[in-house]
Amino acid sequence: MSEDTVQSFQKTIADGAVFGLFMKTSDPAFVEAAGYSGMDFVILDMEHGPANLTAMQHNVRAAQVSGVLPIIRVNQLSESAISQALDIGAAGVQIPQITTAEEASIAVKATKYYPDGERGVCRFVRSAHYSAIPREKYFSQANRSTIVIVQLEGQKAIHNLDEILNVPGIDIIFIGPYDLSQSLGMPGDTTHHKVVEQMREIVQKTERKGVVTGTFTDTPQTLEMWRQAGVKYLSYSVDVGLFYETCAGLVKQFRA
């Protein structure tokens, strides 16, 4: 991903907020359409989505063609999973189930080349234009422009939040509201006052540290609530869920 594109994304965050979708699709046409709609980013989901690495590479291409930033959510904290996602051209990675500062540090190091990290080195990959980008330029550019998003989803992570925020190199702390609600004993009730209160505390702590907060929303009301609360990386619903809702609405209208 070009450094200019990532810088533009970061400037948009600094000036306000960015907006995008979670996407489980294996069809790049949906990613391309999201880009043409004007969305800032798409989260290409390899944790809960069916796409393999080959399909995901086409999704990244579609994102770049249509001008939307491709973030890949990898399926686990794994150096190889992170490296592969970045090698195919993702602008950043979102790493789920981070619970400690040590895990957050491993995640950051896996995204960066020396001297900032320990990412596996290969310049014959798509992100380096298959070696067309000079090696010195590619490695330094990748270190500057790769976006690192760590996802916190349970009480252990929240307990360790202060230590996680002290790990250098994290760009965004993403709060997973559904897993968080489960960890509080109310799975799926993401608007329960206990869930909302804990999320607000996380947002306030991250703001004080100068780190951007992100979260998932699936109603216009929660989207606006978290935007007003200072969340700047706002994901809304999932491609297949939105498609279902549109179809269901059309069927209801037809049968009425």
C-alpha positions in Angstrom: 0.0 0.0 0.0 1.4 3.4 -0.8 2.7 5.5 2.0 0.6 8.5 0.8 -2.6 6.5 1.0 -1.9 5.5 4.6 -0.9 9.0 5.5 -4.2 10.3 4.1 -6.1 7.7 6.2 -4.2 8.8 9.3 -4.9 12.4 8.6 -8.6 11.6 8.3 -8.5 10.0 11.8 -6.7 13.0 13.2 -9.3 15.3 11.8 -12.3 13.2 12.9 -13.0 9.6 12.3 -12.9 6.8 9.7 -15.7 4.5 8.7 -15.7 1.0 7.1 -17.1 -2.5 7.0 -16.2 -5.9 8.2 -16.1 -8.2 5.2 -16.3 -12.0 5.1 -16.7 -12.2 1.3 -14.4 -14.2 -1.0 -15.7 -12.1 -3.9 -13.5 -9.0 -4.6 -16.5 -7.3 -6.3 -18.0 -6.6 -2.9 -14.7 -5.1 -1.7 -14.4 -3.0 -4.8 -18.0 -1.8 -4.4 -17.3 -0.7 -0.8 -14.4 1.3 -2.1 -16.4 3.0 -4.8 -19.0 3.9 -2.1 -16.5 6.2 -0.4 -15.7 4.0 2.7 -12.3 4.7 4.3 -11.4 1.1 5.0 -12.5 -2.5 4.9 -11.6 -5.2 7.5 -11.0 -8.4 5.5 -11.8 -11.1 8.0 -9.7 -14.2 8.2 -10.7 -15.0 11.8 -14.4 -15.6 11.2 -14.5 -15.5 7.4 -14.0 -18.3 4.9 -11.5 -16.7 2.5 -8.1 -18.3 2.1 -4.9 -16.4 1.4 -5.3 -16.6 -2.4 -8.8 -15.2 -2.3 -7.8 -12.5 0.2 -5.0 -11.4 -2.2 -7.7 -10.6 -4.8 -9.7 -8.7 -2.1 -6.7 -6.6 -1.4 -6.3 -5.9 -5.1 -9.9 -4.8 -5.3 -9.5 -2.5 -2.3 -6.5 -0.8 -3.9 -8.3 -0.4 -7.3 -11.2 1.3 -5.6 -9.3 3.4 -3.2 -10.3 1.9 0.1 -7.7 0.9 2.8 -7.5 -2.9 3.2 -7.0 -4.1 6.8 -6.7 -7.9 7.3 -7.9 -9.4 10.5 -5.7 -12.4 10.9 -7.0 -15.5 12.6 -4.6 -15.5 15.5 -1.5 -14.0 17.0 1.0 -15.7 14.6 4.1 -14.3 13.0 3.4 -16.2 9.8 -0.2 -15.2 9.6 0.7 -11.5 10.1 3.6 -11.7 7.7 1.5 -13.3 5.0 -1.3 -10.7 5.3 1.2 -7.9 4.9 3.1 -9.6 2.1 0.0 -9.8 -0.1 -0.4 -6.0 0.3 -2.6 -5.3 3.3 -2.2 -1.8 4.6 -2.4 -3.1 8.2 -3.3 -6.0 10.3 -5.9 -6.4 13.1 -4.8 -9.0 15.6 -7.6 -10.6 17.7 -7.6 -11.8 21.3 -4.7 -9.8 22.6 -4.6 -10.1 26.4 -1.2 -8.9 27.6 1.5 -6.4 26.9 3.8 -9.3 25.9 1.3 -10.4 23.3 0.9 -6.9 22.0 4.7 -6.5 21.7 4.9 -9.8 19.8 2.2 -8.5 17.4 4.0 -5.2 16.8 7.4 -6.9 16.2 5.8 -9.3 13.7 4.6 -6.3 11.6 7.9 -4.4 11.5 11.3 -5.1 9.9 14.6 -4.4 11.7 15.3 -2.2 13.6 11.7 -1.8 14.7 10.7 -5.5 14.7 11.4 -9.0 13.5 9.1 -9.4 10.5 10.2 -12.2 8.2 12.2 -10.7 5.3 11.3 -11.3 1.7 11.2 -8.7 -1.0 9.8 -11.0 -3.7 6.3 -10.4 -2.5 3.3 -8.4 -3.8 3.7 -5.7 -1.2 7.2 -5.0 -2.6 5.9 -5.2 -6.1 7.7 -8.5 -6.5 11.1 -6.8 -5.9 10.4 -3.8 -8.2 10.6 -1.5 -5.2 14.3 -1.1 -4.2 15.0 -3.1 -1.0 16.2 -0.1 1.0 13.1 1.9 0.1 10.7 -1.0 0.6 11.7 -2.0 4.2 11.8 1.5 5.5 8.5 2.4 3.8 6.8 -0.7 5.2 7.9 0.2 8.7 6.5 3.7 8.4 3.2 2.9 6.8 2.0 -0.4 8.2 -1.0 0.0 10.6 -1.0 -2.1 13.7 -4.4 -2.8 15.4 -4.7 -4.9 18.5 -8.1 -6.2 19.5 -9.1 -6.5 23.1 -12.0 -8.7 23.9 -12.1 -9.9 27.5 -11.5 -9.1 31.1 -7.9 -10.2 31.1 -7.1 -7.7 28.4 -9.0 -4.9 30.2 -7.1 -5.7 33.4 -3.8 -5.4 31.5 -4.8 -2.3 29.4 -2.4 0.1 31.1 0.5 -2.2 30.3 -0.7 -2.8 26.7 -1.0 0.9 26.1 2.7 1.3 27.0 3.8 -1.0 24.2 5.3 1.2 21.4 4.1 0.8 17.8 0.3 0.2 18.4 -1.8 2.5 16.2 -5.3 1.5 17.2 -6.8 -0.3 20.2 -9.9 -2.1 18.9 -12.7 -3.1 21.4 -14.6 -6.2 20.4 -18.0 -5.5 22.0 -19.5 -8.9 21.5 -16.7 -10.9 23.1 -16.5 -8.2 25.8 -20.2 -8.6 26.6 -19.7 -12.4 26.9 -16.8 -11.9 29.3 -19.1 -9.8 31.5 -21.7 -12.6 31.5 -24.2 -11.1 29.0 -23.2 -12.5 25.6 -24.5 -10.3 22.8 -26.0 -7.5 24.9 -23.5 -4.9 23.7 -25.6 -2.0 24.9 -25.9 -3.3 28.5 -24.8 -0.5 30.8 -21.9 -2.6 32.2 -20.5 -3.1 28.7 -21.0 0.5 27.7 -19.4 1.8 30.9 -16.3 -0.5 30.5 -15.9 0.5 26.9 -16.1 4.2 27.8 -13.3 3.7 30.3 -11.2 2.1 27.7 -11.8 5.0 25.3 -10.8 7.5 27.9 -7.6 5.6 28.8 -6.5 5.3 25.2 -7.2 8.9 24.5 -5.0 10.0 27.4 -2.2 7.8 25.9 -2.7 9.3 22.4 -3.8 6.0 20.9 -6.8 5.7 18.6 -9.7 3.6 19.7 -11.8 1.5 17.3 -14.9 -0.7 17.8 -17.6 -2.6 16.0 -21.2 -1.3 15.7 -24.2 -2.7 14.0 -26.9 -0.1 14.4 -27.0 3.6 13.5 -27.6 4.4 17.1 -24.5 2.7 18.5 -22.4 4.0 15.6 -23.3 7.6 16.6 -22.9 6.9 20.3 -19.4 5.7 19.9 -18.5 8.4 17.5 -19.6 11.0 20.0 -17.6 9.2 22.7 -14.4 9.7 20.8 -14.0 6.4 18.9 -12.2 7.2 15.6 -11.9 3.8 13.9 -15.6 2.9 13.4 -16.6 -0.4 11.7 -20.2 -1.0 10.9 -21.8 -4.4 10.5 -20.7 -7.1 8.1 -21.1 -7.4 4.3 -23.2 -10.6 4.5 -25.4 -9.2 7.3 -26.1 -6.0 5.3 -27.0 -8.1 2.3 -29.3 -10.2 4.3 -31.0 -7.2 5.9 -31.6 -5.6 2.4 -33.0 -8.9 1.1 -35.3 -9.4 4.1 -36.6 -5.8 3.8 -37.4 -6.3 0.1 -39.2 -9.6 0.8 -41.2 -8.0 3.6 -42.2 -5.2 1.3 -43.1 -7.5 -1.5 -45.3 -9.8 0.7 -47.0 -6.9 2.3 
